[in-house]
Amino acid sequence: MLFMVIESFRDGKVKEVYRRYKEKGRIMPEGLKYLDSWVEVNFDRCFQLMECDDLLLFQQWVVQWQDLVSFEIIPIVPSKETTEKITQMF
């Protein structure tokens, strides 16, 4: 499944987030796949596209960052697939 992960940096701790990333990487368990990301121009939030079949892996990952980041994890479906399914209904 695909997920849009919205990370909000706690208390403006963007430098601390990037420092940890530089030192330890994404700290993701095997099976949780990072696809791409975008950062808001004011550094308040990061939007990550991720793929995973086991939601417990997200919990393992979040624990590694929860002191610096709050997370919103949203299951998503690509627009192309949605369009195909919906247009079949007509």
C-alpha positions in Angstrom: 0.0 0.0 0.0 1.0 3.6 -0.6 1.0 6.2 2.2 1.5 10.0 2.3 3.3 10.7 5.5 3.2 14.3 6.8 5.9 15.0 9.2 5.6 18.2 11.3 8.9 19.3 12.9 8.4 19.8 16.6 9.3 23.3 18.0 11.2 24.2 14.8 13.7 21.4 15.3 14.5 21.1 11.6 18.3 21.3 12.2 18.1 18.5 14.7 16.0 16.3 12.3 18.6 16.8 9.5 21.5 16.2 11.9 20.0 12.8 13.0 19.3 12.0 9.3 22.9 12.7 8.4 24.2 10.6 11.3 21.8 7.7 11.2 19.9 7.8 7.9 16.1 7.3 7.8 16.2 4.6 10.6 13.6 2.6 8.8 12.9 -1.1 9.4 13.2 -3.4 6.4 10.0 -3.6 4.5 9.1 0.1 4.9 10.0 1.7 1.6 10.7 5.4 1.1 9.8 6.6 -2.4 10.2 10.4 -2.5 9.7 13.5 -0.4 9.0 17.2 -0.5 9.8 19.8 2.2 7.6 22.9 2.8 9.5 26.1 1.9 9.3 27.3 5.6 10.7 24.0 6.9 7.6 23.3 9.0 6.6 20.0 7.3 7.9 17.3 5.1 5.7 15.2 2.9 6.9 11.7 2.2 5.5 9.1 -0.2 6.1 5.6 1.3 5.1 2.1 0.6 4.5 -0.7 3.1 2.4 -3.8 3.7 2.8 -4.1 7.4 1.6 -1.1 9.5 3.6 -2.2 12.5 6.7 -1.1 10.5 5.4 2.4 10.6 5.2 2.2 14.4 8.8 1.0 14.6 9.9 3.9 12.5 7.9 6.6 14.2 9.4 5.7 17.6 12.8 6.6 16.3 11.7 10.1 15.4 8.8 11.0 17.7 11.0 13.3 19.9 11.6 15.6 16.9 8.6 15.0 14.6 4.9 14.4 14.8 3.4 12.2 12.1 0.2 11.9 10.1 0.2 8.7 8.0 -2.5 8.6 5.3 -3.2 5.6 3.1 -3.5 6.8 -0.5 -4.4 5.4 -4.0 -2.8 6.8 -7.2 -5.2 9.0 -9.2 -4.8 6.8 -12.3 -6.0 3.7 -10.4 -8.8 5.6 -8.9 -9.9 6.9 -12.2 -9.9 3.5 -13.8 -12.0 2.0 -11.0 -14.5 4.9 -10.8 -15.0 5.1 -14.6 -15.8 1.3 -14.7 -18.9 2.2 -12.6 -20.4 4.2 -15.4 
